[in-house]
């Protein structure tokens, strides 16, 4: 902790979801006191809050996110496993149908964790609040920023306490970090203070999905696998994911792009699952007991706010996580992106040479570098669908034709599969898939195995179970 720097006495983090929790953990190393402000009630046990409608659905924590969380919370993987989550080599435990067949399994050396989002957040919250200089105030709604008279520097926030007696107060701070998610009011606050709101990039995808929980038989041959079905766009538009989570449960999320949404009624929901090219997802849930209602969710568009382009920004204020960029959730990048942004902030704060007036500019440029890759990956994939609209990167159609060949090659060549998973997990840049040696392997695999239709490649239960 930096106790010598008077400008680092108190930090406020707005929002107690994953981005806010990891940010508070990072700031605890650089500030004497860190306070997390959360609008909703926070319970000790794992539980979705009112302001977290998406936490009840399937979530993915990429290897880069898990590795970074483990750096800050070394016992987290063991705690996840002790609470019933599955922590295993992600390539050995995948049962992923895509582009006409199943991706080949292999040893990757990178663990993935499958669990409910509330469980993960509760474990991270426990460890963050165990820091002696971190506190959480729930039922506290932030009404706006408080600045110096010249509005050059943010010096705190005005809040409304929603406890037994409702009242407003001002909380002073040397740094305020907005981690309130996609609904962040930072652009509005900036304009009210006379600053320019960030430019936005919006890519409309019209994704809709639905989720249900089932009891999981631990004796099922695929009980320790995560099952996925992703479409060969634009001919297919539906996806489905069935992941093992704590409490001997499966969590199933199904949906599609461009308005091809999963129905919310029992018959329609099951028919949608049956239509997925990965037949094992339906085989499992058709013999498993459903233990929740069907929960719908819509995601109309990916949104990126370009704070890195602003020429003026108030000192003592930062924005992080989904408040900067909210990705299509079907790719599972959101939590890992926020975690990596917080890690970038940690490195910047450790550089005592970064002056307070340069902190925002330095951080937003670093955060933009973190966001660039998942944004490029998700937007590129989304533009496979003709219904997708928004700023389309140049050359994306040509790149997508090559990436389609990569997808097909992962069914046969584990080295291509390894390179693909490293990019997907934000551990390698997309250009690593385009080296001469990798392009040769992709071409060779596609030539040896001409593209077949999914009906020719559908695995039987017996065959897929044998590979589990």
N, C-alpha and C positions, 0 to 999 in steps of 0.2 A: 504494500500500500504506500502511496506517495503522500506522506504526512508533512513534507516540507513545503509543498506548493500550496499556498493559501488559495489559489484559484481553483483548487480541486478539493473543496471541502464537502460539497453536497451535490449529488447527481439525482435527477428524477427520470424514471423510465415510465412512459405512458403505455399501459397494456401489459397484461400478465400472461399472454400466450407464449408460444415457443420463442418468438423473436424477442419479446420483452424479457423473458427469463434468462436467455443466454446473454443478452446485452447487460442485464444487471450483474450477472456473474463476471463478465469482462470488466465492467466499471468498478466492481468491488476491489480490483487490484490497483486502481488508480485514484480513487476518491475515498475520503474518510467515511462518508456515509452515502448509501444508495437507497432510495425509496422507490418502490414500484407502486404505481397508482392504477387500480383496476375498477372499472365501472360496475361490474357485476359482483355477486357474492362468490367467494372462492371457498370451496369445501376442502377438507383434508383428503377425503377419499377421491379416487379418479372419477370425474364427472364432467360432462359437457355443460358449458354455461350458456345462458340465453344469447349472448353475443357471439357464440361460436357454432353456428348451424352446420358448418362443414366438418366439425370434429367427429360427427357420428358416422362418417363415411370412411371408406378405405383410404389409408394413408401409407406413403412410402417414405422411408428415411434412407436416402442414398448413402453409399459407403463413405463418401466424403463428409457427409453430415455426421454420421455415427463416429467416424474417426476423430472429428473435431470435438464433438461432445465428450468423447472419451478422454481427450486431452484435458478438458476442464473438469470432468467428473470421472476419474479413473475406474471407479467401481461400477459405473453405469451398466456395462454389458452384463456383469454378474447379477446386478440388481434386476435387470430386465428378465434374465433367465429364471431367477429365483421367484419372480412374480408370474411366471408362466408364459412369457414371450418366447418366441423362437429366435435364437441367435445362431446363425450358421452361415457357412460359405454360400454366398448368393448364387454362384454358378452351379454348385453341386445340388442345391435344393430347388432350382427353378424347373418349372414344367410349363414352358412358354411356347404357345402356338402362334406363329406369325408367318405370313407370306407362304402359305401352303403347307407348313409342317412345323415340327417342334425344333426349337433351337437345341443344338447339341450341348449336353451337360459336360462340365469339366471342372477341375480344381482351379479356382481363381486366387485364393489366398486373401479374399476380402469378405468380411462378414457383413451380413445384412440382418436387420432385426424386424420382425413382423409382430405388431402389437396394436392395441387400440391407441388412438391419439391421446385420450384422457390418461391412460396409464403412463405413457411416455412423459407427458407434461407433469403429472403428479410427482414422478421420480426426479425429474429435473428441478421442479419447484422445491421439493424437500431439500435437495442439495444446495440450491441457490440460497434459500432462506436459512440454511445452516451456517452460512457465512456470518460472522458476528456483526458485520457492518451493513447488512442488507435487511430491509423490512418491507412488508407488503401492507398496503392499505386498500382494502376492497370497498365496494359500495361508494366509490369516490369517482365522480364524473368530472372530467376536465372541461371547463367552460371556455378557456382561452389562455393565450400567452400573456405574461406580464413582462414589460420591457422598461428600460431606462427611458428618460424623457425624450432623448433624441432617437429612440427606437433602433439604435445600432446594436444593442445587446439584449438578449432575453435573460431575465433575472429570476424567472419562476413561472408559476401558473396559477390561475384562479380555478378553484374546484368547488363542486357542490357535494357535500356529504349527504349520502342517502341512507343514513342509519336511522335510529329511533327519532332523532331530531334533525330535520333537514336545515342546513345552513351553509353559507358560502365562506370560504377563507382563501387566503393567498399563501402559497408555499414557495419559499425562496429556494433557488438552486443556482449553482455555477454552470450546470449543463442540463439541458432537457432533451431527451431522446424520444421521438414519437415512434412507437412500435405498435400502433393501434390497427394496423392492417389496411386492407384495400379502402375501407371507409374513412381513412385519415382525413382530418379537416385542416391539415397543414397548408394546402394550397389556399384555402379560404383565409386562414390566419395571416398568411403572407400578404395577400392583397389588402386585408384590413390594416396592415401595418405600413402599407405603401410600397411593398416589394412586388415583384412580378412572380406570378405562379409559374411552376415549371411547365414546359411543353409536354404534351402527352402523345404516346403512340398507342393506338387501340386496334387490336386485331380481333374481329368478330368471328366467333367459331360456333355459336349456338349449340353448345354441348349440354346435354341433360342426362342425368343418371339417377339410379335408385339403389338403395342399399338394404340388405337384410342380414341378420345374424342367424346362425344355425349351430346346433350341437355338433361337436367334432368327435368322431370315434378314433381314439388314439391307435387302434389296430388297423385302421385303413392304410393300405400301402402308400397312399399319398398324403398321410396325415401330417408329415413334417415337411411337405413341399409347399411352395407358393405357386399357384396356378394363374396363368395369364393368357388372355386371348386378345391380340391386337390386330387391327384391320390392315388389309392390303388396299390402301386407298388408290384411286377413288372408287374402285369396284366394290369394296366393303366399307362400311362406316361404323360398325359396332365393336365395342370392346367389353371385356369382362375380366374381373380379378377376384380370385378366391384365396384369401390369405388365412393361415392359422394364427390365432391370437390367444391371449391368456384366457383361462377358465375353460379350456377344452372347447373353444368355439371357433367357427369359421366366420369371417366377415366377407360378404359378397357385394361387390358394386358392379353394376352393369349399365351401359349407356351407349351413346353414339353422338356423332357430329352432325351438323347441318339439320337439326330438327328431328333426327332419328333417335328419339328419346325412349328410355325404358318405361313401360306402363306401370302404373301404381296399383293395379288390381292383381289379385293372385293368379288368375288364368293368364293374363297378358304378360305378367312378370315371368312366369315359368316358361311361356312360349318364347319369350325373348332370350332367356338363358339357353333354351334348346336350340336356338338358331345360331349360336356361336360356333365357330369352326373348331374350338377346343371342346370335344365332346365330354371330356372328363369332368368339366365344371358342372354340367347338368347331371351327370351320373352320380356325383357326390351329393348335390343338394336334393336330388329326387329321393334319396334314401336317408336324408338327415332331417332332424326335427327343427323346424323354424322356431326361433325363440324371440323374435321381435316383429314389429310391424314393418311394412315396406316404407322406407324413408326417401322421398324424392329430393333432388337438388338440381338447380340449373346454374350454368356458368356461361353467360352470354359472350364475354370477350376477355382476352388477355389485355392487361393495361400496364404500361410503363410510363413513369413520370421521370422526366429527364432533369433531375436536380443538378447533375454534373454540368449542364449547359448554362446555368444561371451565373450572371456576372455579379450580382449582389445577393447577399444572404445574411441574416442577422447572426451575430456571434452568440455562442452559448446555446445553439439549437441544432439538432440533427434529426434526420428521418431515416428509418431503417426497415428492412423486411418487405412485406407485402405493401407497405405504404409507399415503397419505391416501385416495386414491380410485382404484379400478381399474374402468375402464369396459369395456363390451362392445367388444372389439377390432375388430368389423366396421366401426366408424365412424372408426377411425384417429385417435383423439383423445389417446391416452395419452401419447405422447412430447411432443406440443406442450403439453399441460397441465403436465407436469413442467417443461418448459423455461420456461414462463411463470411458474410458481411460483418457480423459481430467480431469474428476473428481478425478481420482487416482493421477494424476500429481499435482492437487491442494493440496491434502492431504500431499503429499510428500514435496512440497515446503513450506508448513506451518510448517514442522518439521525443525526448524533451525539447528538441530543437524546433518542433512544429509550434509556431506561435498561435495563440488563441484565435486571432483574426484569420488564420489560414486553415484552421481545423476543418471547417465545413467543406471548403473547396478540396482539400486533400482527401477527406473521407469520401465525398461523393464521387470523385474520380476513381478511387479504389473500389467503391461499391459498384460503379458502372462496369468495371472490369470483371467483377464477380458475376454480375447480371448478364453480361454480354453473351456468354456461352449458353446458359440455359434458355435465354430468350431466342438466340439463334436456332437452337435445337427445336424448341417447341413451336416457334413460328414457322420454321421450315417444314416441319411435319404437318402442321395445320394447313399449309397452303397446298398440300396434296389434294385437299377437298375443294371442288370448284365453288362451293358456297361461302368459303372463307373470304372475308374482305378486310381491307386495311392496307397499311404501308407494306408492300411486298418487296423483300430484299432482291436486289439484282442477281440474276443467275440462279435463283432458287430452283427453278424447274430442272435445269441441267444437273444441279447438285442432287436433287431428289431422285433423279433417274439412277445416278450412281449409288446413292444410299439404299435404294431399293435392291440393287444387286448385292450390297453389303448385307442387308437383312437376309436375303436368300442364302448367301454364303455362310452365315452363322449356323445354318442347319447342318453343315457338313464339315466346317473347318474350325476347330476350337481356337486357333490363333486369331482368326478374324473375330470370333465370338469374344475373346478376351479383349481385343482392341476396342470392339464396339461397347462392351460393358464399362470399360474405363472411361470412355467418352460420356456414356450415359450417366455415370456416377460422378461426373465433373472432376475426374482425376486426370484427364488428358484432353488436349484441345481437339476439336473436330478435324483439324488438319492431319492429325496422326493417322486418320483412316485413309489418307490420300498420298502416302509415301509410295514410291515406285514398287517397293517390295510388297506392301499391303494391296495395292491395286492389282498386282500380278496374282496374288492369292485369291482375291475376289473374282477376277476374270477366270482363273483356273477352276474354281468351285462352280461357278455358273455354267461354264462350258461342259464340265463333267456331269452336271445335274441340271438339264434343261428345266425351265420353269414349268411346273405342273399345276393343275387346278387343285383347289383344296379338297375336292371330293376324292381325288386320287391319293391324297396324302393323309386323310383322316385316320388317326390311330385308333385301334380298338382298346377297350379297357384292359384286356389281358396284356397287350403289347406295351401300353404306356405304364402299367403297373410294374412290369418287369424291369423298367428303367428307373423306378422310383428308388 
